[in-house]
Amino acid sequence: MAHNSYDNIIINTDNYKHCHYPLYPPGTEYVSSYIESRGGEFPVTMFVGLQAFLRKYLMRPITLEDIDQGEYYMREQGMHFNRENWIGILNDHDGFLPVEIEAVPEGLVVPTRNVLVQIINTDPKYYWVTSFFETALLRAVWYPTTVGTISWLAKQVIREALSRTSDHPEVLRHCLHDYGARGVSSQESAALGGLAHLVNFSQSDTVPGIIAAKEFYNAVAPSNSGPNAEHAGFCAWGRENEAAAMRNMLEVHAKHGMALLLTDTYDHENAVKNIIGGELRDVVRNFPGLVGVRPDSGDVVQVTADTTEWLIDAFGCTTNSKGFKVLPDFVRTVQGDGVTRESLPLIYAEMERRGLSAENAVFGMGGGLLQHCNRDTSAFGQKASAVQVNGEWRDISKQPTGDAIKKSKRGRLALRYVDGEYETVRRDSIPPEENVMQPVFRNGKLLKKWDFSELITHSEQEVPESYYAEAIAPLRSTPAMLADAS
């Protein structure tokens, strides 16, 4: 029963949505709404996640049992419930919501303040349904899109760092790992945020995100991972046997070609210099694959660069064509603690200041990726912009005097791409073939099924530098000044 309850779109909403249908003018036939990022912390959004919602919730018809359940829950809370509305949808449309949804291609990076999704009812009898499921739909869009945007901007930071200090830009998709499953609010959040990250990077330990990418977008091998230590296993050996614990991991996972060693169980500097770079130096050097050295605490900017320098002291380095030091291929610094959209460019700036190539370190983000955001991060909203009453279309909008960002758009909308710029325009002002948005859902049927490979392709389209200039700005400032500030 619990699973069915959460899947029931009639109660996957705010209570008060059930009292809104009689508040429209008499003769209302159609209501058109749209979703946009109204601004917020970023200049762009990477749109992703809608298809997962459509497939999980809107392609499932409501049943008589769902209606009974909705009526029971609403009346129990003192909320009005119109049973006839839902019985009508069950009988007239086989239980599928009579709506059409159009959206921009998933994975596309679009400047904020542009329409991303547009919804309209397809049966004038059910004009109220457009706004009824706003709660679920907006949540399904804002969260994965915000996480995807954070991940995409991080990707631009890493791309910039590699272009400045590395000869290997091809490693880009392998540089940022998703460690966020334990720090996120729910398994569904892990799934949606996790799949959004995988559009940009091929590294994750967030299993729900990998499953969602495969089940909702037909992703093929969307992620890689490898053996990674945890403190419980190392602590169990005792402090005096820390070297033995590390040696054991290297031996056990030699056949897997990767072993990520935690070094902050006790004394990080001692672990790197005297155990990994001393007692176990030959074992690490002869390991058949990659040994990751993972500091998991401390000042993230300084400890990443310090660890890399200590590893160079132990294992040597080469100098690449850009004049930066590069560790041997068998060892890398792996920084998974304290990495956020704010700290990542500072880490790279400090490494550059010390003459260290960006490829010496790979990173993981947890809460900073999947949890340190909310609907206001990109000021997402869904608003009605047009209604048809007695056969006549009316443009509508809200214009609150107390908050200019909440002023909404008017009319039926379209998104146009001209001369390298996206622009939201009136739907009737351009030919249909110029509209970037396209119908993806109608009356219970998926009209367009995006493949995960298409999302990746869309996300990697060339964009103006203004889309990410602020994110990479610390790398283009004086590194010494940034190091002092950190």
N, C-alpha and C positions, 0 to 999 in steps of 0.2 A: 504493500500500500504506500509506503514512504516514497518509493521510486516513482510510482504513478502520480503521486501528489505533486512532486517537484516538476514533472513533465506536463502537468495540466496547465495549459496556457490561460485558462479562465481564472486561475488563482495565482499565476506567475505575474503578479502585477501589484499595484498599490490598491488598497481597499477602495479608496474614493473613486477609482476609475469606473466602478459599477454605477455610480450615480450621475455620470456625465452625459449619457445619451439624450436625455430630454432637455439639455441646456442649449442645444443648437436652435437656430431659428426654424419655425415651421416651414416645411418645403425643402429643407436641406437634403441634397442628393449625393454630393461627393465632397470629401475633405481630402486635401493634398497636404502632406507634411514632408519635411526634409530634415536631414541630420548634417551638422557641420561642426568643425572645430572653430570656435569663435575667436581664437587667439591663444592666450596662455603663454607657457614658457618656451615654446618652440615655434619657429617660423613655418614649419611644414608638418604634415602627418604622412605616415606610411600606412595606407588603408589595408586592413586585414581582419578576418574573423567572421564576416557576415555569413559566408557559406556554411560554416560550422553550425551557426544558430538556425539557419533555414533547414538544414538537414536533420538536426536533432529535434526541433520543436515545431516548426510550421509544416513539415511534411508528414506530421502525425495528426490525423483527424481527431477532433474531440468526439467523445462518446456520451451516451446517456449517463453513464456512471460519472463522467467528468462534470456534467451539468448538475447532477444530484450533489456531488461533492462541493462544487462551487456554491450552490445555493445554501447548503448546510453551513459552510464556513462563513459566508457573508452575513447571513441572517443571525448567526450566533454572535457576531460582532456588532449587530445593530445597523448593518449596512444594507441599503436597498439592493435587491437582485431582480433583474428582469429575466425570468425563465423563458419567456416567449422569444426574446432575442436569440438565445442560444439554441432553443429547439428549432427555430427558423434556420439557423446556419447548419444544424444537423440535417434537417430535411431538404433544404434548398441546395446545399453545397456539400453534402456527404460529410459534413463535419470539418471541412477545410475553410480557413479564413478567406473570405472573398476580397483579397487585396492583390495589388501588383506592386512589386518593389523593383526599382532600378538603382544601379549603383555604378561607381567607377570601378575599373578593373582592380581586383585585389592584388596587393603588392605595389601599387602605383604610389609614388611620392608626390603629394599635391600641397601647395601652399595653404596655410590655414585661411579661414573665412571663405572657403569654397564649399559648395554642396558636394556631399559624398554619397548620400543615399536619398531617395525620394520614394514616398509611399502614397498610394491612393486606393480607395475601395473600388471594387469592380461591380458591385451591385448597389444601386441607390437605396435599397431597403436597409442596408447596413452601413450607412455613412459614418456611424460612430466607431466602427472597428479600426479605422486608421490610427486613431490616437489611443485606442484601448490598450494595445500591447506595447506602448512606448517604453514602459519601464524595462521590460525584458529586451527589447530591440536595442535601445540606446546603450544599455549595459553590455550587450553582446558586441557592440561596435566600439565604444569608447575604450574599453579595457585592452583588448588585444591590439587595437590601433595605437594606443599610447605606449604600450610595451614595445611594439614593433618599431615605433618611432625612436624610442630611447635606444634600442638595439641598432637601428639604422644610423643614428647620429654617432654612436660609438664606433661603428664600422668606418665612418668617414674620418674619425680621429685616428684610427689605426691605419687606414689607407695613407693619410698624410704622414704619419710617423714612419711608415715603411718607405714611402717615396723619398723622404729626407735622409734616411740612415741605413737603408737595406738594399741589397741587390735582388731580393726575392719577394716581389709584390704578390706572387701567386699563393703565398701562405695566408693571405688575408682572411679567408673564410674559416680558417682553423685557429684563429687567435683569441676568440672570446667564448668561453664555456658557460653554460647555464647551470648554476648551482642553486637555483632559487626555490626548488620544490618545498623545502622545509620551512622557508620563511614567508610563504605566501598564505593567503587567507583560506583557501579551500582547494580541493583536488581539481574542481572545474577551472578555477583561476590558474592553477599550474598547467592545465591542459591548454587553455586559450593563450596565456602568456608564453608558454613554452613553444607552441607552434609558431607564434609570431616571431620569436627570436630565431627560429630555424630558417626563416626566410632569408636572414642575413648571414648566419653562421652555421657551420655543420658540426657544432660541438654542444653536447648537452648531457646532463645526468637527470634531467627532469622527464621521467618516463611518461607521465600523462601527456606532456607536450608532443612527444614522439608518436604516441598512439593517435592523438588528435590529428596530427599532420598526415598520418597514413590513412586513418578512417574517413576523414572529411575531405581530404585533398589528394588522395591517391599518391602520397609521397613514397618514393622508393629510397630506402637507406638514407633518411634525412639527417642522421646524426652519427657521430663517432664518440667513443669514450674509451676508457682504459683503467687498469687497476690503480686505485688511489687509496692511500692509507687513511685510517682514522685514529684518533687519539686513544680510544679504548684498547685497540689491539697493541699499540706501542706501550701504553702505560702498564698493561698486564705483564710485560717482561720486567718491569722495574727500572728505575733510573740507571742503575749500574749496568744494565744490559741493553741500553739504547742502541748501541752499535750492533748487537746480536739481533735485535728486532729488525733493524734495517737490512742487515745481511740476509735474514730469513726472507724478507719480502723480495729482495732482489733475486734470490734463488728460486722462490716459489713462482714468481711471475716472469722469469726469464723467457719461458716458452711463449708468453704473450707479447713480448717485445716492448713492454712499457711498464714502468713502475714509478709512481709519484710518491715521494718520501716526505712526510711531514717532519719539519725541523724545529717546531716551536713547542714540542711536548715539554721540554725543560728549558734549555739554553740554546736559542737559535744559532747564535754565532759559533758556539762550541760545536754544535751538530754539523754546521756547514764546513767550518775550518778544520776541525780535528777528527771528525768521524767520516763524513762524506769525502772531504778533501784530504784526509789523512789515512786513518785506519782502513777505510773502504775504497781508497782511491783506485787501486787496480781493479777491484770488482766493478766499480762504476765504469771505468775506462773500457773494460772488456764486456760490459753488458750488451747482449744482442738486441739493441733497440735504444729507446729513449729513457733516460732517467730524469724525472722532474724533481726539482728541489723546491719544496713548497713552504715558504714562511706563512704562517696563518695568524699573525698578530704583529703589533708594532705600527710605526708610522709607515703607511703604505707607500708613500713617495720615496722615502729614504731606504726602507728595507728592501725594496725591489732592486734598486741600484746597488746597494751594499752587497746583497746576495750575489748578484751577477759579477761584481768585482772580485768577491772572495772565490767564486768558482773559476774565474779567469786565473787567479793566483794559483789555484790547485791544478787546473787542467790545461792552461794555456789558451791561446786564441789566435785568430787570423785577423787581418785587416782587410776590409772589403774595398771596392772601387771608390766608395764615397768617404773612405778614411775612418770608418768606425769599426770598433772591435767586435768580433763575433766568436762566441763559444764553439767548441767542437760539436758536431751534430749529435753526439750521444748524450748531451746534458743541456738542460734549460732551466731557468727560473720559472716557477709556476705560482702566480700571485692570485689567490682567490678570496682574500679577506680585505674588506674596506674599499673594494673597487666600485666606484659609482660614476655617473656621467660627469660629475665635477672633478673627481680625483684622477680619472684615467688620463686626460691630457697633461696633467701635472706630472704624473709618473713618467710619461714619455719625454716630457721636457727635461726632467732631471736626468734621465738616461742619456739624452742627446748632449746635455751639458757636460756629462762625464765621458763622452766619446764612445758610448755604448750603442750598438745597433738595436733597433726596436725588435728585431727577430730573436734576441736573446731571451725574451720573456713572453709567456702566454698567460692569459688572464681568465678568471672566472668571476661572474657577478651573481649574487644571490638576491637579497632583498632590494638592492639598488636597481636590479633589472625588473623583477616581477612585482614588487610590493611598494616601492617608494613613489607611488603615483596615485592620483585619484581623478575623478571626472573633471575637476577644475584645472588639472595640470595642463590640459589643452582646451579647457573651457567648452566641453562638448555640450550640445543641446539638440533636442528635436522639437521643432515648432511647426504649427500649421501655417501655411502661406497662401492658400487659396481654398475657397469653397464654392460649390455650385448650389444655388438656391432657386428653386422654380425655373430651372433651365438657364439661369444666368450666372456666369462666373464672377466672383468677387475676389480681388486681391486683399489679403489680410496680413497684419503683422502686429507685433507688440513693440512699444516704444517707451519703456519705463524711464521716467525722468531721473531716477536715482542711480542708474547703472547703464551707461552707454553701450557696454559690451553686449548687453542682452537685447539690443535692438535686432529684430529678426528681419529676414528677407520676405519679399512680397511676390506673389504670383507662382505659376508653375515654372519650374526652373530647369536649366540645362547647364552642362559644363563644356566650355569650348577651349580648345588648345590652338592658339594662333601666335606665330612668331616666337615660339619658345615659352609662352606664358599661358597659364590657365586662368580662365575668367568665368565666373558664374553669370549667366545671362537668362533672360526670359526664354522659356521653351519655344515659344512661337516666333522667336526672332532669328532662328537659324534653321537650316535644313536638318532633318533628323540624322543624316549621315555625319554631321559635324558634332553631334553630341557625344562627348566622351563616355557619359553614362549609358548603360544599356540595361534592358530588362533582364533580371536574373530569376524572378519568381512570380508566378501568377496562379492563384486559386489552388494552392497545394502542390504545384508542379515546379520543379527546378528548370528554368529556361536556359541557364548557362552554368556549366560545371567547370570551375577553374581547377586545373591540375597544379600541384605544388611547384612543378618546374616553371610554370607560367608566372606564378607569384615571384619566384626568384628572378626571372627575366625582367619583369616589370620593375622590381626594386633596384635593379642594377642599370637601368637606363640612365644615360648621362643627364645631369641636372645642372642648373646654374650654381656657381659657388656660393651665392647668397643663401642657398638653402641650408648650408652647414657652416658658414663662415664663423659664426660665433662659437661653435663647438670646437673648431680647430685653432681659434685665436691664440690660446696659450702656447701652442707649438710655434707660432710665428712671432711671439714676443721674445724678449731677451731671456734665454734659458737661465742665466745666472740670477737675474732678478726674480724669476719664478721660484728658483730653488730657495732663495732667501725667504720669500713670502710663504713657502710651504712649511 
